Amino acid sequence: MRLNYIDNCDCLEGLREVPDNSVDLIVTDPPYFLSMGHAGSSTNARGGTSEQLNTNRCFNDLAICTPFYKQLFAEYKRVLKDDGSFYFFTDWRGYAYYFPLLNAELPVRNMLVWDKKSGPGSFYGFAHELIIFGTYKPKNKAGCGTNVWRMSGFNSGAKSTNGDKVHPTQKPWEVIAKAIEDSTEPGAVVLDTFMGSGTTAVACLRTGRNYIGFELDEKYHAIAEQRIAGAVDELLGV
Ligand SMILES: C[S@@+](CC[C@H](N)C(=O)[O-])C[C@H]1O[C@@H](n2cnc3c(N)ncnc32)[C@H](O)[C@@H]1O
């Protein structure tokens, strides 16, 4: 089985090569396009536009995404081992959409709140993200602790250990490493179908796990490869 690679392709295409029952953990952060509805804005009764208030969205607008996610989650079920686990990042707009689709295929156990301590935005700052967590394991480290993770985001200190952001929705590697260490042992196989700048691969290298990943965007794929090379040099003390 091929390990420790990120292919520059659509994840549904890349997943075809991943054998059944071969992955210990899926940790992934899909594109947050769910916040987008139809283009254009309409004025509501109080004079706000749908863009400003971001409340005029309808899940029917996402009908085009549903076949993709149904196929993706069926693939997750196929590749995940019988004692595997998964962490699926989303935000307050996406949770209600993803939950029933994911829960139809895999054993969702909890919704984690990643408290980033501070965040940008008006109408209260966006200081948290959500993670849909599930596992087939009756017991693992993930059973300890609470479903709130208080870990710095890029606005509250993660720059000191991650450097400047190289992807707009980049996660601090420590947050991914927590998911990895809570749910797997060294040597495990971790899948990220939306690698972005390669944070999951970097976290795997630093925690002694193997990674498999896909990234559609050529530019971010190249950035991910650079970050992996940097992490390898660091581990080798180059
Ligand atoms: C939210 S970002 C992931 C960011 C990542 N967690 C990081 O720390 O850099 C999602 C990524 O998924 C990629 N993407 C979108 N659709 C994809 C697909 N069908 N297959 C593979 N990658 C895809 C996007 O190009 C984007 O870089």
PDBQT file of the ligand as one rigid body, heavy atoms in Angstrom, charges set to zero:
ROOT
HETATM    1  C1  LIG A 301     -10.345  24.149   4.214  1.00  0.00    +0.000 C 
HETATM    2  S1  LIG A 301      -9.028  23.834   3.092  1.00  0.00    +0.000 S 
HETATM    3  C2  LIG A 301      -7.944  22.786   4.025  1.00  0.00    +0.000 C 
HETATM    4  C3  LIG A 301      -6.898  23.576   4.773  1.00  0.00    +0.000 C 
HETATM    5  C4  LIG A 301      -5.956  22.675   5.545  1.00  0.00    +0.000 C 
HETATM    6  N1  LIG A 301      -6.606  22.118   6.709  1.00  0.00    +0.000 N 
HETATM    7  C5  LIG A 301      -4.702  23.416   5.979  1.00  0.00    +0.000 C 
HETATM    8  O1  LIG A 301      -4.382  23.449   7.191  1.00  0.00    +0.000 OA
HETATM    9  O2  LIG A 301      -4.043  23.984   5.118  1.00  0.00    +0.000 OA
HETATM   10  C6  LIG A 301      -9.767  22.751   1.948  1.00  0.00    +0.000 C 
HETATM   11  C7  LIG A 301      -8.901  22.399   0.747  1.00  0.00    +0.000 C 
HETATM   12  O3  LIG A 301      -9.591  21.413  -0.025  1.00  0.00    +0.000 OA
HETATM   13  C8  LIG A 301      -9.225  21.574  -1.380  1.00  0.00    +0.000 C 
HETATM   14  N2  LIG A 301     -10.258  20.894  -2.200  1.00  0.00    +0.000 N 
HETATM   15  C9  LIG A 301     -11.483  21.335  -2.550  1.00  0.00    +0.000 A 
HETATM   16  N3  LIG A 301     -12.166  20.396  -3.227  1.00  0.00    +0.000 NA
HETATM   17  C10 LIG A 301     -11.341  19.311  -3.295  1.00  0.00    +0.000 A 
HETATM   18  C11 LIG A 301     -11.486  18.008  -3.854  1.00  0.00    +0.000 A 
HETATM   19  N4  LIG A 301     -12.603  17.637  -4.493  1.00  0.00    +0.000 N 
HETATM   20  N5  LIG A 301     -10.453  17.129  -3.716  1.00  0.00    +0.000 NA
HETATM   21  C12 LIG A 301      -9.312  17.503  -3.086  1.00  0.00    +0.000 A 
HETATM   22  N6  LIG A 301      -9.119  18.732  -2.542  1.00  0.00    +0.000 NA
HETATM   23  C13 LIG A 301     -10.122  19.618  -2.643  1.00  0.00    +0.000 A 
HETATM   24  C14 LIG A 301      -9.170  23.079  -1.555  1.00  0.00    +0.000 C 
HETATM   25  O4  LIG A 301      -8.328  23.432  -2.649  1.00  0.00    +0.000 OA
HETATM   26  C15 LIG A 301      -8.605  23.548  -0.197  1.00  0.00    +0.000 C 
HETATM   27  O5  LIG A 301      -7.215  23.772  -0.257  1.00  0.00    +0.000 OA
ENDROOT
TORSDOF 0
